[in-house]
Amino acid sequence: IDSSRPVPGIVNTVLILWGIYLLFTLCQVITLKILGVSLFDSFCHTFTSLSTGGFSPYNASIDYYRQAGFVHYRAIEYTFTFFMFLGGMSFLLHYKVLTGKFRDIKNNTELKYFLVFILLSTVIIMVDHYRQVTGFSLSNLEKDFRHTIFTVISILTTTGYGTVDINDPFFPAMSKQLFLIMMLIGGCVGSTGGGIKVLRIIIL
């Protein structure tokens, strides 16, 4: 796994990382604004999505947009999911992709494990939900998937946003235990996520 600096010199490295962070920030603000979120909310939430800080002006967190009747609340939730995922990835990998080195995605072991953790956790929690709570329902599949993958990425990246409270019956006991493990793992090395980091889990 390559964890070297993108360019020689700490100043140049910092400038590149800040440039990437600014680019992603603008992309998320613009996306949220297009989806009907106010400019103030767009900036507030963007500053705590990529940074995986998770603070929100609303007590209901990201579920506020559903409760407030926003037409595109589903797209808003997927937008947060995507940018939390970007925050949990290595910014060195972002730099390589943005400079055309797409093969590095395929060859990055840490990213592969990160994706496996996300997908495996999502599947396990959805199966647990269907077994213990509602039973499988095709009509609710998209909603259940959206809530589950949002929560998985939010917890794995140590962001802490929510569309469903983790104490809600939506998540049975086994899912809550899995959340504890995910919080310890955290994001990738070189990301804004907390936790032990995926690379160290691989090494262990």
Disulfide bonds with the S-S distance in Angstrom:
none
